[in-house]
Amino acid sequence: MFSTTLARDRENMGENITKWLKENSNFEVVDKVVTQSSDKEFHCLTITLFYRVKS
């Protein structure tokens, strides 16, 4: 799961996920859920990856 509330981190989230996928190439992503929430001050973005070990 990748989650952040900081704008700077949200901008880098795609790069962080790509890096994680490359470092864990033995996993196959089988599903994903993107969740966004906010209040008066903060915006939170969460990307949850569901994966399994490649056969």
LINPECOR-V409438 format. One record per run of one state. SS is the DSSP state (H for helix, E for strand, L for the rest). FROM is the first residue (numbers start at 1). TO is the last residue. If there is no record, write none. Layout:
ss->SS from->FROM to->TO
ss->SS from->FROM to->TO
//
This chain:
ss->L from->1 to->1
ss->E from->2 to->4
ss->L from->5 to->6
ss->H from->7 to->23
ss->L from->24 to->26
ss->E from->27 to->38
ss->L from->39 to->42
ss->E from->43 to->53
ss->L from->54 to->55
//
